[in-house]
Amino acid sequence: MKARYWSLAIVLILVNYLVFASLFSRLLNTDFDANIATRTPVPTFTPAPAQPIAIVPTPIPQTPEPTPTATLVSESLEAANNPENNAPPPQNPDPANESQLIAPGSVNIRSGPGLNYTVIGTLNANTAMPISGRNGEGSWWQIKMPNSVNGWVANSVVSANNTSSVPVVEAPAPPPPAPVAAQPAAETSSPPAEEAPPPEPEKPKYQYTPTGWYDDGNAGLTRFLGDIKDTNGTPVNGVLVQASCGDYSTISYPSGPVGWGSYGESDGWPPGFYDVTIDSKPIPCIWTLTVVESDDRKTVKAKLSESVPVEITNQKSIVTANWTKNW
């Protein structure tokens, strides 16, 4: 072989040596421990429980903060030594005997016992709320809202339990009527115009309105009874009340000593009194009571009142439900 070929071969060997040496050195410096990425745990979210009462926000007027006043040491010592101030706190009532109400559906909470008071919140369906008071007629219940504001719920749209000891509380003053715009004075003298007669009150939707609903603890019967009177307090006879639970329903004898059928049932009742005895044992259910018109106590010809829900339990199975005839 010629010298020129030998020189070319030696150069190629040196080049290959340098290449492989560089690759081997890089492999020695390489870290084969791969970093294993870990997945960041996804935070879980717990839904907040539904509030039993939705409060309607009302504007709150800004009042200046009161200036702190100094208190005499002698008065503070006297208050601390007063045995009435050191009395133990009252015990919480037994929840089983606590007065409370529950609504089958969402109902309005008003600032006072009447439809002329403003709506300040909503009571959700199937939410039990303690009762703190009632009006004189027992047609409105007072409850304490989460913001410590007293609200009022109509008794005709809820079912109330353990109400015999609920005290009568003073209702807030009704809201003032809307102001009437003043009429401009006439430019020329003229005889005064005759005053327009006051508008007639709005006629109720139904002829009969529920008033005064109370329950009793007798667990031996499932029974609904009460009195029916007109707006002047006069008993009304011949009125039928239907009690329904699901697909079952029954209608009372006519109110008062009217009598029914060949045996004259109910002919000994007091004026305006009605009675519907369902069974000799409690039948727990959300019953509805309705004043109806019927010729045979089986077929309803017309509904003369709204259907009011009443809850019957094993402990509360007798309900007194009174009605007022509007016209």
C-alpha positions as CSV (number, residue, x, y, z in Angstrom):
1,M,0.0,0.0,0.0
2,K,1.2,3.4,-0.8
3,A,2.2,5.9,1.9
4,R,-0.6,8.2,0.9
5,Y,-3.3,5.6,1.7
6,W,-1.6,4.8,5.0
7,S,-1.8,8.5,6.0
8,L,-5.5,8.7,5.1
9,A,-6.4,5.6,7.1
10,I,-4.5,6.9,10.2
11,V,-6.5,10.2,9.9
12,L,-9.8,8.4,9.7
13,I,-8.9,6.3,12.7
14,L,-8.1,9.4,14.8
15,V,-11.3,11.1,13.8
16,N,-13.4,8.1,14.8
17,Y,-11.6,7.9,18.1
18,L,-12.4,11.5,18.9
19,V,-16.0,11.1,18.0
20,F,-16.5,8.0,20.1
21,A,-14.6,9.5,23.0
22,S,-16.9,12.5,23.0
23,L,-20.1,10.4,22.9
24,F,-18.8,8.2,25.7
25,S,-18.0,11.2,27.9
26,R,-21.5,12.6,27.4
27,L,-23.2,9.3,28.3
28,L,-21.2,9.2,31.6
29,N,-22.5,12.7,32.6
30,T,-26.2,11.9,31.8
31,D,-28.7,11.4,34.7
32,F,-31.0,8.5,33.9
33,D,-33.3,9.1,36.8
34,A,-36.3,10.7,35.2
35,N,-38.3,13.1,37.2
36,I,-41.8,11.6,37.6
37,A,-44.4,14.4,37.6
38,T,-47.0,14.0,40.3
39,R,-50.6,15.2,39.7
40,T,-51.7,18.0,41.9
41,P,-54.8,16.9,43.8
42,V,-57.9,18.6,42.7
43,P,-59.7,20.4,45.6
44,T,-63.1,19.2,46.4
45,F,-66.0,21.6,47.1
46,T,-68.7,21.0,49.6
47,P,-72.0,22.8,48.6
48,A,-73.3,25.1,51.2
49,P,-76.6,23.9,52.8
50,A,-79.7,25.6,51.6
51,Q,-81.0,28.4,53.8
52,P,-84.5,27.7,55.3
53,I,-85.3,31.4,54.9
54,A,-84.5,33.7,52.0
55,I,-84.3,37.3,53.3
56,V,-85.4,40.2,51.0
57,P,-82.8,42.9,51.4
58,T,-84.1,46.3,52.6
59,P,-82.1,49.6,52.7
60,I,-80.6,50.2,56.1
61,P,-80.4,53.9,57.1
62,Q,-77.0,55.0,58.4
63,T,-77.1,56.3,61.9
64,P,-74.2,58.0,63.8
65,E,-72.4,55.8,66.3
66,P,-73.3,56.8,69.9
67,T,-70.6,58.6,72.0
68,P,-69.5,56.3,74.9
69,T,-70.5,57.7,78.2
70,A,-68.8,57.1,81.5
71,T,-70.4,54.8,84.0
72,L,-70.1,55.4,87.8
73,V,-68.1,52.8,89.7
74,S,-70.8,52.7,92.4
75,E,-73.5,51.9,89.9
76,S,-71.4,49.1,88.3
77,L,-70.7,47.6,91.8
78,E,-74.4,47.8,92.7
79,A,-75.4,46.0,89.4
80,A,-72.8,43.3,90.0
81,N,-74.1,42.7,93.6
82,N,-77.7,42.6,92.4
83,P,-78.8,38.9,92.8
84,E,-81.2,39.3,89.8
85,N,-78.2,39.9,87.5
86,N,-76.5,36.7,88.9
87,A,-79.5,34.5,88.2
88,P,-78.7,31.4,86.1
89,P,-79.6,31.6,82.4
90,P,-83.0,30.0,81.4
91,Q,-82.9,26.5,80.2
92,N,-83.6,25.7,76.6
93,P,-87.1,24.2,76.0
94,D,-87.6,20.6,75.0
95,P,-87.5,20.5,71.1
96,A,-90.3,17.8,71.2
97,N,-92.7,20.2,72.9
98,E,-91.5,23.3,71.1
99,S,-94.1,25.4,69.2
100,Q,-93.2,25.3,65.5
101,L,-94.7,25.6,62.0
102,I,-94.1,24.0,58.6
103,A,-95.2,25.0,55.2
104,P,-96.0,22.5,52.3
105,G,-94.7,25.1,49.8
106,S,-92.7,28.3,49.8
107,V,-94.6,31.1,51.6
108,N,-94.1,34.8,52.2
109,I,-92.8,36.2,55.4
110,R,-94.2,39.7,56.2
111,S,-93.2,42.4,58.6
112,G,-96.5,42.2,60.4
113,P,-99.7,40.1,60.7
114,G,-101.6,41.2,57.5
115,L,-101.4,41.3,53.8
116,N,-100.9,45.1,53.9
117,Y,-97.4,44.6,55.5
118,T,-94.3,44.4,53.3
119,V,-92.7,41.0,52.3
120,I,-89.3,40.7,54.1
121,G,-88.5,37.1,53.3
122,T,-89.5,33.7,52.0
123,L,-89.9,30.4,54.1
124,N,-88.8,27.4,52.0
125,A,-91.0,24.3,51.7
126,N,-90.9,21.6,54.4
127,T,-88.8,23.9,56.7
128,A,-89.8,23.7,60.4
129,M,-89.5,27.1,62.2
130,P,-90.0,27.8,66.0
131,I,-93.0,30.0,66.8
132,S,-92.3,33.0,69.1
133,G,-95.8,34.6,69.2
134,R,-99.2,35.1,67.5
135,N,-101.8,37.8,67.0
136,G,-105.0,38.0,69.0
137,E,-107.1,36.1,66.5
138,G,-104.5,33.3,66.0
139,S,-104.5,33.8,62.2
140,W,-100.8,34.9,62.0
141,W,-97.7,33.4,63.6
142,Q,-94.5,35.3,64.6
143,I,-91.1,33.7,63.9
144,K,-87.5,34.8,64.4
145,M,-85.5,35.2,61.2
146,P,-81.8,34.5,60.9
147,N,-81.0,38.3,61.0
148,S,-82.8,38.6,64.4
149,V,-85.8,40.3,62.7
150,N,-89.4,39.2,63.7
151,G,-91.4,38.0,60.7
152,W,-95.0,37.0,60.4
153,V,-96.5,34.0,58.5
154,A,-100.2,33.5,57.8
155,N,-101.7,30.5,59.6
156,S,-103.8,29.6,56.6
157,V,-100.8,28.5,54.5
158,V,-98.8,26.6,57.2
159,S,-99.3,23.7,59.6
160,A,-98.6,24.7,63.3
161,N,-97.9,22.3,66.2
162,N,-97.8,22.7,70.0
163,T,-99.4,26.2,69.9
164,S,-101.4,26.1,73.1
165,S,-98.8,28.0,75.0
166,V,-97.8,30.5,72.3
167,P,-98.2,34.0,73.7
168,V,-100.1,36.9,72.1
169,V,-97.5,39.5,71.1
170,E,-98.0,43.1,70.1
171,A,-97.9,43.6,66.3
172,P,-95.9,46.4,64.7
173,A,-97.8,49.4,63.5
174,P,-99.3,48.9,60.0
175,P,-97.5,50.8,57.2
176,P,-99.0,54.2,56.3
177,P,-101.2,54.5,53.2
178,A,-99.7,55.8,50.0
179,P,-99.7,59.7,50.0
180,V,-102.3,61.3,47.7
181,A,-101.1,64.0,45.4
182,A,-102.5,67.4,46.3
183,Q,-104.9,69.0,43.7
184,P,-103.9,72.5,42.4
185,A,-106.1,75.4,43.6
186,A,-108.7,76.6,41.1
187,E,-107.9,80.0,39.5
188,T,-111.5,81.2,39.9
189,S,-113.8,80.9,42.8
190,S,-116.3,78.0,42.5
191,P,-118.4,76.0,45.0
192,P,-116.5,73.1,46.6
193,A,-116.9,69.9,44.8
194,E,-118.6,67.1,46.5
195,E,-116.3,64.5,48.1
196,A,-116.2,61.2,46.3
197,P,-117.4,58.3,48.4
198,P,-114.7,56.0,49.8
199,P,-113.8,53.0,47.6
200,E,-115.5,49.8,48.6
201,P,-113.1,47.2,50.1
202,E,-111.9,44.5,47.8
203,K,-114.1,41.5,47.8
204,P,-112.4,38.3,49.0
205,K,-111.7,35.6,46.4
206,Y,-113.7,33.0,48.2
207,Q,-116.9,33.1,50.2
208,Y,-115.3,31.5,53.2
209,T,-111.9,32.3,54.8
210,P,-110.0,30.1,57.4
211,T,-109.4,31.7,60.8
212,G,-108.2,30.3,64.1
213,W,-106.5,26.9,63.5
214,Y,-105.4,24.9,66.6
215,D,-104.3,21.3,67.2
216,D,-104.9,19.0,70.2
217,G,-102.7,16.2,71.6
218,N,-105.4,13.5,71.7
219,A,-104.0,10.6,69.7
220,G,-107.1,8.5,69.9
221,L,-108.9,10.0,66.9
222,T,-108.4,11.6,63.5
223,R,-110.9,14.4,63.7
224,F,-111.5,18.0,62.4
225,L,-114.1,20.3,64.0
226,G,-114.8,24.0,64.4
227,D,-117.2,26.9,64.2
228,I,-118.5,28.8,61.1
229,K,-119.6,32.4,61.6
230,D,-120.2,35.4,59.4
231,T,-118.3,38.7,59.6
232,N,-120.6,39.9,62.4
233,G,-119.9,36.8,64.6
234,T,-123.3,35.1,63.9
235,P,-123.2,31.3,63.5
236,V,-123.8,30.0,60.0
237,N,-125.7,26.7,59.6
238,G,-125.8,24.3,56.6
239,V,-122.1,24.6,55.6
240,L,-120.2,21.5,54.5
241,V,-116.4,21.0,55.1
242,Q,-114.4,18.4,53.0
243,A,-111.3,16.7,54.5
244,S,-108.9,15.1,52.0
245,C,-105.7,13.0,52.1
246,G,-104.3,11.9,48.8
247,D,-107.1,10.1,46.9
248,Y,-109.3,9.8,50.0
249,S,-111.8,12.4,51.0
250,T,-115.0,12.8,53.1
251,I,-117.5,15.6,53.7
252,S,-119.0,16.6,57.0
253,Y,-122.7,16.9,57.9
254,P,-124.1,20.4,57.5
255,S,-123.0,22.8,60.3
256,G,-125.5,23.5,63.1
257,P,-128.5,21.6,64.2
258,V,-129.7,21.0,60.6
259,G,-129.7,17.2,60.6
260,W,-129.0,14.9,57.7
261,G,-130.6,11.8,56.2
262,S,-133.4,9.7,57.6
263,Y,-131.8,9.5,61.1
264,G,-131.3,13.2,61.4
265,E,-127.5,13.1,62.0
266,S,-126.1,16.3,63.5
267,D,-129.5,17.6,64.6
268,G,-128.1,18.1,68.1
269,W,-125.1,20.2,67.1
270,P,-124.7,23.8,68.3
271,P,-125.3,26.6,65.8
272,G,-122.5,27.0,63.3
273,F,-120.6,23.9,64.6
274,Y,-119.3,21.1,62.3
275,D,-117.4,17.8,62.9
276,V,-115.6,15.4,60.6
277,T,-114.4,12.3,62.4
278,I,-112.2,10.2,60.1
279,D,-111.1,7.2,62.2
280,S,-110.6,5.9,65.7
281,K,-106.8,6.1,65.4
282,P,-104.4,8.7,64.1
283,I,-103.9,8.8,60.3
284,P,-100.6,10.8,59.7
285,C,-100.9,12.8,56.5
286,I,-100.9,16.4,55.2
287,W,-104.7,16.7,55.1
288,T,-106.5,19.6,53.3
289,L,-109.7,21.2,54.5
290,T,-112.1,23.0,52.1
291,V,-115.6,24.4,52.4
292,V,-117.6,22.9,49.6
293,E,-121.1,22.8,48.1
294,S,-122.6,19.3,47.7
295,D,-126.0,17.7,47.4
296,D,-125.2,14.2,48.5
297,R,-121.9,14.6,50.6
298,K,-120.1,12.7,47.9
299,T,-119.9,14.9,44.8
300,V,-118.4,18.4,45.1
301,K,-120.4,20.9,43.1
302,A,-118.2,23.9,43.9
303,K,-115.3,24.9,46.2
304,L,-116.3,27.9,48.5
305,S,-112.9,28.4,50.1
306,E,-109.2,27.7,49.5
307,S,-107.8,24.3,50.4
308,V,-105.8,24.7,53.6
309,P,-103.1,22.1,54.5
310,V,-103.3,20.6,58.0
311,E,-100.7,18.1,59.3
312,I,-101.9,15.1,61.4
313,T,-99.3,13.1,63.3
314,N,-99.4,10.3,65.9
315,Q,-99.2,12.9,68.7
316,K,-101.4,15.6,67.1
317,S,-104.5,14.0,65.6
318,I,-107.4,16.4,66.4
319,V,-107.5,19.9,64.7
320,T,-109.9,22.8,65.5
321,A,-110.4,24.8,62.3
322,N,-112.7,27.8,62.2
323,W,-114.1,29.6,59.2
324,T,-115.6,33.0,58.4
325,K,-118.4,33.6,55.8
326,N,-117.6,36.8,53.9
327,W,-120.9,37.3,52.2
